[in-house]
């Protein structure tokens, strides 16, 4: 008589005879199209809108039939044309154990069709003077890339030699978030995360000098993952960067990291030991999949343009 045993996947008790459970347990699960798997539910209860469906499922804490690596299609505008892409599930309630974070699913889609610099100049610092909330001391919060992704008007570093010089960029109406379908944008929530400061008046710093919760300012509605969230530990970043960061389950499987990357991808982390470099991920790198790239890089000569793992949260 054949016997089976149970395993727990995403908090759900599953029989090992379940093919999906077996694939997840052995890190070979490729993910499924959630619109097809749950087509009847999405059509009958949500008028065919998969993003309204996934938000309702999250708020109910009902993740049955939803796994890391599954995906949902969405539309975005590119060169005045609608382009269909798939957003993959990075993690389910990944940050909930830290407290203060409700139920959520974090998604990611790749962009390799536009090369945009992390900053306008080779500077990986925040800016001074410090604002009342102190968020401008955090490099990501004043980065050109954050402003571009989220369609923001904000101040960003404009000098690679002296702290305190900045310029205002204005991407209002021209951000990546402005190119996404309304059905998706309607369910996207900001992500809060503890991030490092790197700013002192009159100086450019090569190391972080503190950390804070990004608070109500948030990473933005669109963001890119940190080095720790992809690799699981600092490689070129500082130990300050660990904070409350967690590696996303999607990236636990190195096979996924290698197979998904077809470009050098910006990460959110300022590199340690340099005033100009930002962590970037590539599957062919000899340094744990991470290398340091000057913050003002848009294209690698003779190679490719910088890409993005664009992330968003639904809760």
C-alpha positions in Angstrom: 0.0 0.0 0.0 1.4 3.4 -1.0 1.6 6.0 1.7 1.9 9.8 1.4 2.9 12.5 3.8 2.1 16.2 4.1 4.3 19.3 3.8 3.5 22.9 4.6 3.8 25.3 1.6 3.1 29.0 2.3 1.3 28.1 5.5 -1.0 25.6 3.8 -0.9 21.9 4.6 -0.4 20.0 1.3 -0.2 16.3 0.5 3.1 15.4 -1.1 1.2 13.7 -3.8 0.1 17.2 -4.9 2.3 17.8 -8.0 2.6 21.6 -7.2 3.6 20.9 -3.6 6.2 18.5 -4.8 7.6 21.0 -7.3 7.7 23.7 -4.7 9.4 21.5 -2.2 12.1 20.6 -4.8 12.5 24.2 -6.1 11.5 23.2 -9.6 8.1 25.0 -9.7 7.8 27.2 -12.8 4.6 29.0 -11.8 1.3 29.2 -13.5 -1.0 31.8 -15.2 -3.3 32.8 -12.3 -5.9 34.3 -14.7 -6.3 30.9 -16.3 -6.2 28.8 -13.1 -8.8 31.0 -11.4 -10.7 32.1 -14.5 -14.2 31.2 -13.3 -13.8 32.9 -9.9 -12.3 36.0 -11.6 -15.0 36.2 -14.2 -18.0 35.5 -12.0 -17.1 37.6 -8.9 -14.8 40.3 -10.3 -15.9 41.0 -13.9 -12.8 39.5 -15.3 -10.4 41.9 -13.4 -7.6 39.7 -12.0 -6.1 42.6 -10.0 -9.4 43.2 -8.1 -9.5 39.5 -7.5 -6.0 39.2 -6.1 -6.5 42.2 -3.8 -9.7 40.6 -2.5 -7.9 37.3 -1.9 -5.1 39.0 -0.1 -7.4 41.0 2.2 -9.2 37.8 3.0 -6.0 36.0 3.7 -7.0 33.4 1.2 -3.9 32.3 -0.8 -5.2 28.9 -1.9 -4.0 28.2 -5.4 -1.5 31.1 -5.3 2.2 30.4 -5.1 5.5 32.2 -5.4 6.4 32.1 -9.1 2.8 32.4 -10.4 2.0 35.4 -12.5 -0.7 37.8 -13.7 -0.7 39.7 -17.0 -1.0 43.5 -17.3 -0.8 46.2 -19.9 1.6 49.1 -20.1 2.2 51.7 -22.7 5.5 51.6 -24.6 6.2 53.9 -27.6 2.4 54.6 -27.8 1.6 51.0 -28.0 0.0 48.6 -25.5 2.5 45.9 -24.4 1.5 42.9 -22.4 3.8 41.8 -19.7 3.5 39.3 -16.7 4.1 40.3 -13.1 5.5 37.4 -11.1 4.8 36.7 -7.4 8.0 37.4 -5.4 6.7 36.7 -2.0 3.5 36.3 0.0 3.3 38.1 3.4 7.1 38.2 3.3 7.4 41.1 5.7 4.4 40.4 7.8 6.4 38.8 10.7 8.1 42.1 11.4 4.8 43.6 12.6 3.1 46.7 11.3 2.9 45.1 7.9 -0.5 43.8 6.8 -1.1 40.9 4.4 0.3 41.5 1.0 1.8 40.0 -2.2 4.9 41.6 -3.7 5.2 41.3 -7.5 8.0 41.9 -10.0 8.3 42.5 -13.8 11.4 43.0 -15.8 12.1 46.0 -18.0 15.0 45.9 -20.4 13.7 48.2 -23.1 14.8 51.5 -21.5 18.2 52.5 -20.0 17.8 55.0 -17.2 20.5 56.0 -14.7 20.0 55.5 -11.0 21.2 59.1 -10.5 22.1 61.8 -13.0 25.6 61.9 -11.6 28.0 59.4 -10.2 26.8 59.9 -6.6 25.3 57.2 -4.3 24.6 59.6 -1.4 21.4 61.2 -0.1 21.2 65.0 -0.2 21.5 67.8 2.4 20.4 70.0 4.1 18.2 67.5 6.0 14.5 67.9 5.7 12.2 67.7 8.6 11.4 64.0 8.1 15.1 63.2 7.2 14.1 61.0 4.3 16.3 62.9 1.9 19.4 61.5 3.7 18.4 58.1 2.2 20.0 57.7 -1.3 17.0 55.8 -2.8 14.5 58.3 -1.6 16.1 61.1 -3.7 17.3 59.0 -6.6 16.5 59.8 -10.2 15.3 56.2 -10.7 12.7 56.4 -7.9 11.4 59.6 -9.4 11.2 58.2 -12.9 9.5 55.0 -11.8 6.9 56.8 -9.8 6.3 59.9 -11.9 7.5 62.3 -9.3 8.9 65.8 -9.1 11.7 65.8 -6.6 15.3 67.0 -5.8 18.1 64.6 -6.7 21.9 64.7 -6.5 23.6 66.9 -9.1 27.2 66.8 -8.1 29.8 64.0 -7.9 32.3 66.1 -6.0 30.5 68.0 -3.2 27.5 67.2 -1.0 24.6 69.6 -1.0 24.3 70.3 -4.7 21.0 69.0 -6.2 18.6 69.6 -9.1 14.9 69.1 -9.4 13.7 66.5 -11.8 10.1 66.3 -13.0 8.6 63.1 -14.3 5.0 63.9 -13.5 2.8 62.2 -16.1 5.9 60.5 -17.6 6.7 57.9 -15.0 6.5 54.1 -15.5 3.5 54.1 -13.1 1.8 56.4 -15.6 2.2 53.8 -18.3 0.5 51.0 -16.4 -3.1 49.9 -16.8 -5.6 51.6 -14.4 -6.8 48.2 -13.1 -3.2 47.5 -11.9 -2.5 51.0 -10.5 -5.7 51.0 -8.5 -4.5 48.1 -6.3 -0.8 49.1 -5.9 0.2 50.1 -2.4 3.4 51.8 -1.2 6.1 49.7 0.5 7.7 50.7 3.8 11.2 49.5 4.6 14.0 50.3 6.9 16.8 52.0 4.8 20.2 53.4 5.4 21.2 57.0 5.6 24.3 58.2 3.6 24.5 62.0 3.9 26.6 64.5 5.7 26.8 68.3 5.0 29.8 69.2 2.8 31.0 65.6 2.2 30.4 62.7 0.0 30.3 59.5 2.0 31.6 56.0 0.9 29.7 54.3 3.8 26.3 54.5 5.3 26.0 56.5 8.5 22.7 55.5 10.0 19.3 54.1 9.2 15.6 54.8 9.7 12.2 53.5 8.7 11.2 55.2 5.4 7.8 55.8 7.0 5.0 57.4 5.2 7.3 58.6 2.4 7.8 54.9 1.5 10.0 53.4 -1.2 7.3 54.5 -3.7 4.5 52.6 -5.3 7.1 51.2 -7.7 10.5 50.2 -6.5 13.4 47.9 -7.2 14.7 45.2 -4.8 17.6 45.6 -2.4 20.7 43.5 -2.6 19.6 41.5 0.5 16.1 40.9 -1.0 17.7 39.3 -4.1 20.9 37.6 -2.8 20.0 37.1 0.9 23.0 39.0 2.4 25.2 42.0 1.7 27.8 41.4 -1.1 28.8 44.9 -2.1 26.6 46.8 0.3 27.0 47.6 4.0 25.9 45.6 7.1 23.6 48.6 7.8 21.6 47.4 4.8 20.4 44.2 6.4 18.0 46.1 8.7 14.6 44.3 8.5 15.2 43.2 4.9 14.3 39.7 3.9 15.2 37.7 0.8 12.2 37.2 -1.3 11.3 33.5 -1.7 11.3 33.8 -5.5 15.1 34.5 -5.4 15.9 31.7 -2.9 16.2 29.5 -6.0 19.5 30.4 -7.8 18.2 28.7 -10.9 15.4 31.3 -11.1 17.9 34.2 -10.6 20.1 32.9 -13.4 17.3 32.1 -15.9 15.4 35.4 -15.4 18.2 37.9 -15.9 19.0 39.0 -19.5 20.4 42.4 -18.5 22.4 44.1 -15.8 19.7 45.1 -13.3 19.8 48.0 -10.9 19.4 47.2 -7.2 18.3 49.7 -4.5 21.5 49.4 -2.5 24.4 51.9 -2.5 27.7 50.1 -2.7 30.1 50.1 0.3 33.6 51.7 -0.1 32.6 54.1 -2.9 30.8 57.4 -3.3 29.6 56.7 -6.8 28.6 53.0 -7.1 25.3 51.2 -6.9 24.7 47.5 -6.6 23.5 45.8 -9.8 22.6 42.2 -10.4 23.8 40.0 -13.3 23.7 36.2 -13.5 27.2 36.1 -15.0 28.9 38.1 -12.3 31.7 36.4 -10.3 30.8 38.3 -7.2 27.7 36.5 -6.0 25.6 37.8 -8.9 26.3 41.5 -7.9 28.6 44.1 -9.3 29.2 47.8 -8.6 28.1 50.2 -11.4 28.5 54.0 -11.4 25.1 55.6 -10.4 24.9 57.7 -13.6 25.2 54.6 -16.0 22.4 54.2 -18.5 24.1 51.9 -21.0 27.1 49.6 -20.8 29.3 50.4 -23.8 29.4 47.5 -26.3 27.0 45.5 -24.1 23.5 46.5 -23.0 21.4 49.1 -21.3 20.6 49.0 -17.6 17.5 47.0 -16.8 15.1 46.9 -13.9 13.3 44.5 -11.8 10.3 46.7 -11.2 8.4 45.7 -8.1 5.1 46.6 -6.6 2.9 45.6 -3.6 -0.8 44.7 -3.6 -2.5 44.6 -0.2 
